């Protein structure tokens, strides 16, 4: 195989590693591109192309994450990963680990880890690399990587997200949720929500967003049931989609531009959390982005009582 063919065969794996480390589609794509440039510039072919490329994209992603964490400390409001429509890397032997690790809840949990802990945990427990490969990738000894992994596992287990195993059940509940949402059925929504459900939005200060996290089935149902019928009146549409391996939806304006995404955490037949990504910077990879401020003004005008 040529260098290009080697690289393209491994591109899905490289993106999947980078995305889980960074939580950003755009930054992951940039890390993969930088990996290609370094591979193409190398004077010699590595013994294992997979090991070389995986180590390279991991190191690049760790460096990017270190600077990104500083920016996230100054982020306006809650920070969520960029929504991912589909994970390009598939491995039947590790399908459960791959699916769980890409969820919004899991990616948020990974934020508790240091960049090195995060990389070691992902390479070893999610992608199944040997400790020798992990050590080479992060530039630490195998003994140090084992210690990093123990700490990472402890942090992850403390808050490990649990999801219903049956995807069909999750999709069926999501369909009922979105039907009730579009119909403004507050009672129907409340019946599907866990008592301590949370509604959280990530606007990053660049789009209208919730002033605070909304907690409790009644509060969340009332807010969603009150707002969404008005969005329909100004021609906002809802397109059900799987995002980060979870049931969710993409909201679009009348021109089909992306307004926001919505992801549901489902457990035990109830919605445990509703996560909204509204920051336009995190939606551009999904297509043209709507002007959320203009839609907000239009919504306020539509809800204003007639004189």
VOGU-3710 file (C-alpha; in Angstrom, 3 decimals, decimal comma):
1> xxxxxxxxxx> 0,000/0,000/0,000  1,112/3,576/-0,619  1,538/6,118/2,175  -1,773/7,736/1,217  -3,609/4,407/1,217  -2,104/3,477/4,582  -3,155/6,787/6,053  -6,674/6,785/4,622  -7,296/3,288/5,962  -6,403/4,487/9,451
11> xxxxxxxxxx> -8,052/7,934/9,233  -11,301/6,804/10,984  -9,307/5,476/13,950  -7,189/8,627/14,143  -10,234/10,892/14,104  -11,971/8,796/16,761  -8,962/9,019/19,074  -8,575/12,769/18,544  -12,293/13,508/18,982  -12,482/11,662/22,291
21> xxxxxxxxxx> -9,410/13,473/23,592  -10,536/16,901/22,397  -14,353/16,812/22,344  -14,230/18,877/19,170  -14,906/17,767/15,607  -13,006/20,679/14,057  -9,963/20,307/16,329  -9,939/16,538/15,786  -9,943/17,034/12,014  -7,068/19,505/12,346
31> xxxxxxxxxx> -5,117/17,012/14,498  -5,609/14,298/11,891  -4,431/16,634/9,121  -1,333/17,571/11,123  -0,677/13,855/11,658  -0,726/13,322/7,900  1,730/16,169/7,350  4,182/14,670/9,834  3,745/11,196/8,346  4,306/12,462/4,809
41> xxxxxxxxxx> 7,375/14,420/5,903  8,974/11,434/7,648  12,111/10,234/5,856  11,538/6,588/6,812  8,493/4,336/6,922  7,665/3,180/10,467  7,649/-0,502/11,363  3,994/-0,167/12,371  2,074/2,578/10,574  -0,863/2,192/12,962
51> xxxxxxxxxx> 1,339/2,614/16,035  3,166/5,595/14,541  0,024/7,436/13,418  -1,889/6,679/16,622  1,004/7,952/18,734  1,355/11,059/16,582  -2,317/12,020/16,678  -2,408/11,360/20,426  0,542/13,660/21,121  -0,879/16,403/18,914
61> xxxxxxxxxx> -4,268/16,094/20,600  -2,739/16,230/24,099  -0,920/19,464/23,196  -4,122/20,980/21,778  -6,130/19,880/24,822  -3,717/21,538/27,227  -4,285/24,918/25,599  -7,997/24,245/25,126  -8,485/23,601/28,848  -7,254/27,121/29,596
71> xxxxxxxxxx> -9,844/28,530/27,177  -12,583/26,368/28,685  -11,934/27,883/32,111  -13,063/31,217/30,640  -15,987/29,718/28,690  -19,349/31,445/29,177  -21,798/29,024/30,775  -21,735/25,218/30,584  -19,312/23,639/28,098  -20,390/20,655/25,960
81> xxxxxxxxxx> -18,472/18,726/23,294  -19,267/19,413/19,649  -22,108/17,076/18,624  -20,995/14,108/16,524  -23,362/12,607/13,954  -21,493/9,336/13,518  -18,255/7,777/14,707  -16,265/6,804/11,599  -14,301/4,067/13,411  -15,955/0,697/13,963
91> xxxxxxxxxx> -14,507/-2,324/15,744  -16,998/-5,129/16,495  -14,751/-6,446/19,259  -14,927/-3,121/21,105  -18,325/-1,810/20,043  -19,613/-1,345/23,611  -16,541/0,619/24,751  -16,590/2,774/21,622  -20,309/3,552/21,921  -20,215/4,428/25,623
101> xxxxxxxxxx> -17,095/6,582/25,316  -18,520/8,909/22,670  -21,696/9,903/24,562  -22,020/13,480/25,801  -22,100/12,267/29,407  -18,907/10,219/29,001  -17,057/13,029/27,221  -18,013/15,414/30,020  -16,763/12,871/32,542  -13,448/12,679/30,678
111> xxxxxxxxxx> -13,036/16,399/31,393  -12,219/15,400/34,984  -9,022/13,728/33,820  -5,685/15,315/33,072  -4,702/15,230/29,384  -2,307/12,313/30,018  -4,872/10,353/32,061  -7,445/10,941/29,361  -5,168/9,709/26,583  -4,027/6,621/28,508
121> xxxxxxxxxx> -7,586/5,694/29,482  -8,867/6,055/25,930  -6,007/4,227/24,231  -6,044/1,337/26,707  -9,661/0,867/27,816  -11,543/2,161/24,782  -9,301/1,320/21,828  -7,530/-1,683/23,367  -3,901/-0,674/22,731  -1,173/-2,588/24,548
131> xxxxxxxxxx> 0,686/-0,834/27,359  3,823/-0,704/25,224  1,896/1,198/22,518  0,248/3,477/25,081  3,612/4,274/26,664  5,127/5,115/23,291  2,169/7,320/22,410  2,239/9,478/25,556  5,999/9,405/26,137  5,876/7,763/29,560
141> xxxxxxxxxx> 7,068/4,433/30,903  4,692/1,459/30,999  4,746/1,604/34,809  3,763/5,278/34,754  0,965/4,535/32,276  -0,404/1,828/34,563  -0,542/4,348/37,405  -2,200/6,929/35,153  -4,768/4,335/34,113  -5,592/3,424/37,728
151> xxxxxxxxxx> -6,277/7,082/38,531  -8,270/7,586/35,360  -10,436/4,526/35,987  -11,127/5,700/39,532  -12,342/9,094/38,297  -14,433/7,528/35,544  -16,039/4,916/37,788  -17,035/7,562/40,340  -19,431/9,099/37,836  -19,662/6,503/35,070
161> xxxxxxxxxx> -22,787/7,198/33,012  -25,210/4,302/32,657  -27,494/3,949/29,668  -30,295/1,626/28,712  -28,802/-1,224/26,722  -31,644/-1,396/24,218  -31,158/1,281/21,557  -34,589/0,523/20,115  -36,167/1,328/23,474  -34,228/4,584/23,675
171> xxxxxxxxxx> -35,320/5,580/20,164  -38,957/4,763/20,932  -38,886/6,895/24,082  -37,181/9,712/22,166  -39,894/9,612/19,500  -42,561/9,954/22,190  -40,593/12,795/23,768  -40,222/14,739/20,534  -43,880/14,149/19,589  -44,965/15,582/22,941
181> xxxxxxxxxx> -42,492/18,438/22,529  -43,853/19,456/19,126  -47,433/19,210/20,384  -46,726/21,303/23,469  -47,963/18,384/25,590  -46,629/19,358/29,023  -48,208/16,377/30,767  -46,867/13,970/28,168  -43,391/15,437/28,522  -43,475/15,299/32,300
191> xxxxxxxxxx> -44,382/11,603/32,229  -41,208/10,861/30,258  -38,854/12,871/32,470  -37,013/11,658/35,567  -37,952/13,553/38,722  -34,497/15,180/38,889  -34,049/15,700/35,138  -31,818/18,581/34,060  -32,131/20,856/31,021  -28,767/22,430/30,219
201> xxxxxxxxxx> -27,737/24,617/27,288  -24,330/25,493/25,813  -24,415/28,815/24,006  -20,907/29,954/24,876  -22,118/33,540/25,035  -22,548/33,475/21,249  -26,245/32,553/21,118  -29,313/32,918/23,331  -29,031/30,383/26,119  -30,642/29,388/29,396
211> xxxxxxxxxx> -29,748/31,695/32,251  -29,233/28,622/34,434  -29,735/24,873/34,490  -33,430/23,980/34,761  -34,029/21,090/37,157  -37,070/18,922/37,880  -39,614/17,209/35,637  -42,329/19,810/36,108  -40,060/22,794/35,462  -38,414/21,255/32,390
221> xxxxxxxxxx> -41,737/20,082/30,921  -43,353/23,478/31,417  -40,473/25,366/29,817  -40,160/23,076/26,803  -43,922/22,747/26,385  -44,356/26,507/26,478  -41,551/27,450/24,070  -41,541/24,785/21,385  -45,035/25,350/19,877  -43,998/28,964/19,295
231> xxxxxxxxxx> -40,822/27,814/17,546  -43,001/25,777/15,185  -45,040/28,908/14,452  -41,912/30,639/13,176  -41,145/27,595/11,003  -38,474/25,900/13,140  -38,415/22,181/12,355  -37,143/19,220/14,360  -35,198/16,402/12,721  -34,622/13,344/14,911
241> xxxxxxxxxx> -31,025/12,124/14,744  -28,515/10,035/16,634  -25,875/12,323/18,122  -22,868/11,000/20,026  -24,499/7,586/19,954  -27,567/8,916/21,787  -31,096/9,778/20,736  -31,410/13,411/19,846  -32,526/15,969/17,308  -31,307/18,796/15,112
251> xxxxxxxxxx> -33,440/21,944/15,067  -33,446/23,965/11,847  -34,830/27,323/10,789  -37,176/27,829/7,841  -34,217/27,801/5,449  -32,931/24,485/6,772  -30,011/26,051/8,652  -28,929/24,454/11,941  -30,266/26,263/14,998  -29,236/23,853/17,739
261> xxxxxxxxxx> -28,901/20,208/18,677  -30,652/18,376/21,484  -29,398/15,136/23,064  -31,293/12,970/25,549  -29,686/10,923/28,322  -32,051/7,972/28,798  -31,995/5,474/31,656  -34,658/3,160/33,106  -37,286/4,353/30,651  -36,926/8,036/31,540
271> xxxxxxxxxx> -35,059/11,065/30,253  -32,390/11,928/32,808  -30,946/14,991/31,052  -31,611/17,173/28,018  -28,476/18,803/26,625  -28,699/21,644/24,095  -25,780/22,832/21,970  -26,568/26,322/20,647  -23,084/27,807/20,242  -22,793/28,387/16,463
281> xxxxxxxxxx> -19,064/27,591/16,545  -19,935/24,028/17,557  -22,557/23,517/14,854  -20,759/24,562/11,656  -19,654/21,007/10,818  -23,341/20,017/10,601  -24,091/22,522/7,824  -24,972/26,218/7,436  -25,817/27,708/10,844  -28,926/29,770/11,595
291> xxxxxxxxxx> -28,858/33,237/13,151  -30,051/32,296/16,630  -30,260/35,922/17,786  -32,544/36,851/14,890  -34,764/33,839/15,601  -34,892/34,799/19,270  -36,107/38,268/18,347  -38,676/36,769/15,975  -39,862/34,433/18,709  -40,316/37,281/21,185
301> xxxxxxx> -42,277/39,239/18,588  -44,512/36,245/17,837  -45,281/35,756/21,553  -46,087/39,418/22,134  -49,816/39,887/22,854  -51,746/41,535/20,030  -52,825/45,082/20,752
//
